[in-house]
Every structure is written in structure tokens, then in C-alpha cells.
Amino acid sequence: MEVSFSSSSVGIEVLLTEVAKACQMNEQEVQNQLAILRRHRFVSEVLQDEWGNPTVIIYDLEPGWRIWSDLLEYSQQTRIPLDRLLVEIRFDLLD
């Protein structure tokens, strides 16, 4: 599935409807996942594009952040399989 986005100076703006389709989630499930990502400063609050469609900005990662090794370490410490975090897209497990 192709997702439409536009680039900003701080990240990538993505339509929420396309996030929901790509993740096979309904709107409430997407909102729940976004709330977790917002708390961890991965995404912005829900915004609107120039046509009034709800969007969210996925922030660029900080330079030098070793996200993959941090996720692996978190997975090992919590005994949560890495594929549940990355393949199943279970951001709620980061809380």
C-alpha cells in the first residue's frame, strides 16, 4: 500500500486515514497508538492539512540515536519479543 506524505523541516506529515489503512486499525485504535507515540515524542498532535484532512507529523529521529539497539535492549529487558514491537506494531508495549 502506498502512503501519501509530505516532508517538513521536523519530520514527515502523514494522513491518518492512510495510517489506519496501512496498520489495519480503526480510527480509535490509531488514536490510542498515537497517544502513546506522542507521550514518547515520536509524533505530533493531530493536525489538519490544507484540505482539512487529519494528519500527524512523524518526527525525524535525533542524530546519533541508536534506535534499533535501544529497541533490542528494551525487548530483552522486558522479555517482549521484538517482532511484537516491530512487526505487529504494538506501540502500547512501550509504555
C-alpha positions in Angstrom: 0.0 0.0 0.0 1.3 3.4 -1.0 1.1 6.1 1.7 0.9 9.8 0.8 3.1 12.2 2.8 4.8 15.5 2.7 8.1 16.4 4.2 8.5 19.1 6.8 11.6 20.5 8.5 11.0 18.3 11.5 9.6 15.1 10.0 7.0 13.6 7.6 3.4 14.5 7.6 1.1 11.5 7.0 -2.7 11.3 6.6 -4.4 9.5 9.5 -6.7 7.6 7.2 -3.7 6.1 5.4 -2.1 5.2 8.7 -5.3 3.4 9.7 -5.5 1.5 6.4 -1.8 0.6 6.4 -2.0 -0.7 10.0 -5.4 -2.3 9.5 -6.8 -0.4 12.5 -9.9 1.6 13.1 -9.8 5.3 14.0 -10.0 4.7 17.7 -7.2 2.2 17.6 -5.0 4.6 15.7 -5.7 7.4 18.2 -4.8 5.1 21.1 -1.5 4.2 19.4 -0.8 7.8 18.6 -1.3 8.9 22.2 1.5 6.5 23.2 3.8 7.7 20.5 3.0 11.4 21.4 4.0 10.7 25.1 7.3 9.4 23.8 7.7 12.4 21.4 7.7 10.3 18.2 4.7 12.1 16.6 2.9 15.5 16.8 -0.6 16.2 17.9 -3.2 15.6 15.2 -3.1 18.4 12.7 -5.1 19.2 9.5 -3.7 19.6 6.0 -4.7 22.3 3.6 -7.9 20.4 2.7 -8.9 19.8 6.3 -7.8 16.1 6.5 -6.4 14.9 9.8 -2.6 14.3 9.7 0.2 13.7 12.1 3.9 14.5 11.8 6.3 11.6 12.4 9.3 13.4 13.8 12.8 12.8 12.5 14.9 10.8 14.9 17.6 12.6 16.8 21.0 12.3 15.1 23.1 9.6 16.6 20.2 7.9 18.4 20.7 4.1 18.1 17.0 3.3 18.0 17.4 -0.3 16.8 19.9 -1.3 19.5 17.7 0.5 22.1 14.6 -1.4 20.9 16.5 -4.7 21.1 17.7 -3.9 24.6 14.2 -3.0 25.7 12.9 -6.2 24.2 15.5 -8.2 26.1 14.9 -6.4 29.4 11.1 -6.7 29.3 11.1 -10.1 27.6 8.7 -8.8 24.9 9.5 -10.4 21.6 11.0 -7.9 19.2 8.6 -8.9 16.5 5.6 -7.8 18.7 7.1 -4.3 18.8 8.1 -4.0 15.1 6.0 -6.5 13.1 2.8 -6.3 15.0 3.3 -2.5 15.5 2.4 -2.8 19.2 3.5 0.6 20.5 1.3 0.1 23.6 4.0 -2.3 24.7 6.5 0.6 25.1 4.5 2.0 28.0 
